Amino acid sequence: MKDLGLFVAEYKNYLSKYILRGGQDDVLFEAYQNLVKLLDESSAQAANLLDIHNQVLKDVLNIRNDNDMVQWIYIERATEFLAQILIATDALLLSLRENVARDPLTGLYNRLAVEKMLSRMWANAQESKIPLTMAVIDLDNFKNVNDSFGHMIGDQLLQEISSVIKRSLRDGDEVMRFGGEEFLILLPKTDGAGAKKPLERIRKRIEDGVFTENKIKITASIGAAVYPDNRPLSEKELIEFADAAMYEAKAKGKNRLVFYGQLDDKK
């Protein structure tokens, strides 16, 4: 926790006010605003908060081991207070986890989400004996855009390309910004033949598009690899195969889709 002592003191302050003022909502709202700021993801857990609550409650009510004359209305209000705080911290945790896994520029999942998402799809493909296709998309000559128009226009271009990719995929497919001008796509339950259509649709829409107020034209090179067809031994190797296919697309003149199975020197 960022500062446990400060959190405990503030929690005691708001719990005391809430109990003694008859459970006023304005106290609870103020507690929401201030207590949540003192938490981080590792400490905002129900077990930790419940332990703090129990310790503070005894102090607030001045409960002693030899005193069992407790006014239970106070206990009920205190429990209500804790329940509301836990709801607020649950919302905080969900927000933190979602924000960490999202690219702030495009709103797409980022590479931090890749491991979790790919691991789940890889395990499902292996267990169910179904195919899984991964594609790597790299915008061609993107550096020229930044050099000619500046990074703000380059960022706008990435945002618009992200929208094109999302609109071109099917339900169940996932797209992530893998870094810079590179995107990674996961197509579960899809073999090479099934992946060709949505991937070519993306390539063609990027090629035909006119982007940003500067009317920029750009193309993309796409590499794809398929489990089990290309016999990757791990999720990492599936990414490596798709990346190798993307570089082959670059080498063959860019603005094309290449599958790992088309490489002459594939493993």
Secondary structure as a PSIPRED ss2 file (coil, helix, strand):
# PSIPRED VFORMAT (PSIPRED V4.0)

   1 M C   1.000  0.000  0.000
   2 K C   1.000  0.000  0.000
   3 D C   1.000  0.000  0.000
   4 L H   0.000  1.000  0.000
   5 G H   0.000  1.000  0.000
   6 L H   0.000  1.000  0.000
   7 F H   0.000  1.000  0.000
   8 V H   0.000  1.000  0.000
   9 A H   0.000  1.000  0.000
  10 E H   0.000  1.000  0.000
  11 Y H   0.000  1.000  0.000
  12 K H   0.000  1.000  0.000
  13 N H   0.000  1.000  0.000
  14 Y H   0.000  1.000  0.000
  15 L H   0.000  1.000  0.000
  16 S H   0.000  1.000  0.000
  17 K H   0.000  1.000  0.000
  18 Y H   0.000  1.000  0.000
  19 I H   0.000  1.000  0.000
  20 L H   0.000  1.000  0.000
  21 R C   1.000  0.000  0.000
  22 G C   1.000  0.000  0.000
  23 G C   1.000  0.000  0.000
  24 Q C   1.000  0.000  0.000
  25 D H   0.000  1.000  0.000
  26 D H   0.000  1.000  0.000
  27 V H   0.000  1.000  0.000
  28 L H   0.000  1.000  0.000
  29 F H   0.000  1.000  0.000
  30 E H   0.000  1.000  0.000
  31 A H   0.000  1.000  0.000
  32 Y H   0.000  1.000  0.000
  33 Q H   0.000  1.000  0.000
  34 N H   0.000  1.000  0.000
  35 L H   0.000  1.000  0.000
  36 V H   0.000  1.000  0.000
  37 K H   0.000  1.000  0.000
  38 L H   0.000  1.000  0.000
  39 L C   1.000  0.000  0.000
  40 D C   1.000  0.000  0.000
  41 E C   1.000  0.000  0.000
  42 S C   1.000  0.000  0.000
  43 S C   1.000  0.000  0.000
  44 A C   1.000  0.000  0.000
  45 Q C   1.000  0.000  0.000
  46 A H   0.000  1.000  0.000
  47 A H   0.000  1.000  0.000
  48 N H   0.000  1.000  0.000
  49 L H   0.000  1.000  0.000
  50 L H   0.000  1.000  0.000
  51 D H   0.000  1.000  0.000
  52 I H   0.000  1.000  0.000
  53 H H   0.000  1.000  0.000
  54 N H   0.000  1.000  0.000
  55 Q H   0.000  1.000  0.000
  56 V H   0.000  1.000  0.000
  57 L H   0.000  1.000  0.000
  58 K H   0.000  1.000  0.000
  59 D H   0.000  1.000  0.000
  60 V H   0.000  1.000  0.000
  61 L C   1.000  0.000  0.000
  62 N C   1.000  0.000  0.000
  63 I C   1.000  0.000  0.000
  64 R C   1.000  0.000  0.000
  65 N C   1.000  0.000  0.000
  66 D C   1.000  0.000  0.000
  67 N C   1.000  0.000  0.000
  68 D C   1.000  0.000  0.000
  69 M C   1.000  0.000  0.000
  70 V C   1.000  0.000  0.000
  71 Q C   1.000  0.000  0.000
  72 W H   0.000  1.000  0.000
  73 I H   0.000  1.000  0.000
  74 Y H   0.000  1.000  0.000
  75 I H   0.000  1.000  0.000
  76 E H   0.000  1.000  0.000
  77 R H   0.000  1.000  0.000
  78 A H   0.000  1.000  0.000
  79 T H   0.000  1.000  0.000
  80 E H   0.000  1.000  0.000
  81 F H   0.000  1.000  0.000
  82 L H   0.000  1.000  0.000
  83 A H   0.000  1.000  0.000
  84 Q H   0.000  1.000  0.000
  85 I H   0.000  1.000  0.000
  86 L H   0.000  1.000  0.000
  87 I H   0.000  1.000  0.000
  88 A H   0.000  1.000  0.000
  89 T H   0.000  1.000  0.000
  90 D H   0.000  1.000  0.000
  91 A H   0.000  1.000  0.000
  92 L H   0.000  1.000  0.000
  93 L H   0.000  1.000  0.000
  94 L H   0.000  1.000  0.000
  95 S H   0.000  1.000  0.000
  96 L H   0.000  1.000  0.000
  97 R H   0.000  1.000  0.000
  98 E H   0.000  1.000  0.000
  99 N H   0.000  1.000  0.000
 100 V H   0.000  1.000  0.000
 101 A C   1.000  0.000  0.000
 102 R E   0.000  0.000  1.000
 103 D C   1.000  0.000  0.000
 104 P C   1.000  0.000  0.000
 105 L C   1.000  0.000  0.000
 106 T C   1.000  0.000  0.000
 107 G C   1.000  0.000  0.000
 108 L C   1.000  0.000  0.000
 109 Y E   0.000  0.000  1.000
 110 N E   0.000  0.000  1.000
 111 R H   0.000  1.000  0.000
 112 L H   0.000  1.000  0.000
 113 A H   0.000  1.000  0.000
 114 V H   0.000  1.000  0.000
 115 E H   0.000  1.000  0.000
 116 K H   0.000  1.000  0.000
 117 M H   0.000  1.000  0.000
 118 L H   0.000  1.000  0.000
 119 S H   0.000  1.000  0.000
 120 R H   0.000  1.000  0.000
 121 M H   0.000  1.000  0.000
 122 W H   0.000  1.000  0.000
 123 A H   0.000  1.000  0.000
 124 N H   0.000  1.000  0.000
 125 A H   0.000  1.000  0.000
 126 Q H   0.000  1.000  0.000
 127 E H   0.000  1.000  0.000
 128 S H   0.000  1.000  0.000
 129 K C   1.000  0.000  0.000
 130 I C   1.000  0.000  0.000
 131 P C   1.000  0.000  0.000
 132 L E   0.000  0.000  1.000
 133 T E   0.000  0.000  1.000
 134 M E   0.000  0.000  1.000
 135 A E   0.000  0.000  1.000
 136 V E   0.000  0.000  1.000
 137 I E   0.000  0.000  1.000
 138 D E   0.000  0.000  1.000
 139 L E   0.000  0.000  1.000
 140 D C   1.000  0.000  0.000
 141 N C   1.000  0.000  0.000
 142 F H   0.000  1.000  0.000
 143 K H   0.000  1.000  0.000
 144 N H   0.000  1.000  0.000
 145 V H   0.000  1.000  0.000
 146 N H   0.000  1.000  0.000
 147 D H   0.000  1.000  0.000
 148 S H   0.000  1.000  0.000
 149 F H   0.000  1.000  0.000
 150 G C   1.000  0.000  0.000
 151 H H   0.000  1.000  0.000
 152 M H   0.000  1.000  0.000
 153 I H   0.000  1.000  0.000
 154 G H   0.000  1.000  0.000
 155 D H   0.000  1.000  0.000
 156 Q H   0.000  1.000  0.000
 157 L H   0.000  1.000  0.000
 158 L H   0.000  1.000  0.000
 159 Q H   0.000  1.000  0.000
 160 E H   0.000  1.000  0.000
 161 I H   0.000  1.000  0.000
 162 S H   0.000  1.000  0.000
 163 S H   0.000  1.000  0.000
 164 V H   0.000  1.000  0.000
 165 I H   0.000  1.000  0.000
 166 K H   0.000  1.000  0.000
 167 R H   0.000  1.000  0.000
 168 S H   0.000  1.000  0.000
 169 L C   1.000  0.000  0.000
 170 R C   1.000  0.000  0.000
 171 D C   1.000  0.000  0.000
 172 G C   1.000  0.000  0.000
 173 D C   1.000  0.000  0.000
 174 E E   0.000  0.000  1.000
 175 V E   0.000  0.000  1.000
 176 M E   0.000  0.000  1.000
 177 R E   0.000  0.000  1.000
 178 F E   0.000  0.000  1.000
 179 G E   0.000  0.000  1.000
 180 G C   1.000  0.000  0.000
 181 E C   1.000  0.000  0.000
 182 E E   0.000  0.000  1.000
 183 F E   0.000  0.000  1.000
 184 L E   0.000  0.000  1.000
 185 I E   0.000  0.000  1.000
 186 L E   0.000  0.000  1.000
 187 L E   0.000  0.000  1.000
 188 P E   0.000  0.000  1.000
 189 K C   1.000  0.000  0.000
 190 T C   1.000  0.000  0.000
 191 D C   1.000  0.000  0.000
 192 G H   0.000  1.000  0.000
 193 A H   0.000  1.000  0.000
 194 G H   0.000  1.000  0.000
 195 A H   0.000  1.000  0.000
 196 K H   0.000  1.000  0.000
 197 K H   0.000  1.000  0.000
 198 P H   0.000  1.000  0.000
 199 L H   0.000  1.000  0.000
 200 E H   0.000  1.000  0.000
 201 R H   0.000  1.000  0.000
 202 I H   0.000  1.000  0.000
 203 R H   0.000  1.000  0.000
 204 K H   0.000  1.000  0.000
 205 R H   0.000  1.000  0.000
 206 I H   0.000  1.000  0.000
 207 E H   0.000  1.000  0.000
 208 D H   0.000  1.000  0.000
 209 G C   1.000  0.000  0.000
 210 V C   1.000  0.000  0.000
 211 F E   0.000  0.000  1.000
 212 T C   1.000  0.000  0.000
 213 E C   1.000  0.000  0.000
 214 N C   1.000  0.000  0.000
 215 K C   1.000  0.000  0.000
 216 I E   0.000  0.000  1.000
 217 K C   1.000  0.000  0.000
 218 I C   1.000  0.000  0.000
 219 T C   1.000  0.000  0.000
 220 A E   0.000  0.000  1.000
 221 S E   0.000  0.000  1.000
 222 I E   0.000  0.000  1.000
 223 G E   0.000  0.000  1.000
 224 A E   0.000  0.000  1.000
 225 A E   0.000  0.000  1.000
 226 V E   0.000  0.000  1.000
 227 Y E   0.000  0.000  1.000
 228 P C   1.000  0.000  0.000
 229 D C   1.000  0.000  0.000
 230 N C   1.000  0.000  0.000
 231 R C   1.000  0.000  0.000
 232 P C   1.000  0.000  0.000
 233 L C   1.000  0.000  0.000
 234 S C   1.000  0.000  0.000
 235 E H   0.000  1.000  0.000
 236 K H   0.000  1.000  0.000
 237 E H   0.000  1.000  0.000
 238 L H   0.000  1.000  0.000
 239 I H   0.000  1.000  0.000
 240 E H   0.000  1.000  0.000
 241 F H   0.000  1.000  0.000
 242 A H   0.000  1.000  0.000
 243 D H   0.000  1.000  0.000
 244 A H   0.000  1.000  0.000
 245 A H   0.000  1.000  0.000
 246 M H   0.000  1.000  0.000
 247 Y H   0.000  1.000  0.000
 248 E H   0.000  1.000  0.000
 249 A H   0.000  1.000  0.000
 250 K H   0.000  1.000  0.000
 251 A H   0.000  1.000  0.000
 252 K C   1.000  0.000  0.000
 253 G C   1.000  0.000  0.000
 254 K C   1.000  0.000  0.000
 255 N C   1.000  0.000  0.000
 256 R C   1.000  0.000  0.000
 257 L E   0.000  0.000  1.000
 258 V E   0.000  0.000  1.000
 259 F E   0.000  0.000  1.000
 260 Y H   0.000  1.000  0.000
 261 G H   0.000  1.000  0.000
 262 Q H   0.000  1.000  0.000
 263 L C   1.000  0.000  0.000
 264 D C   1.000  0.000  0.000
 265 D C   1.000  0.000  0.000
 266 K C   1.000  0.000  0.000
 267 K C   1.000  0.000  0.000
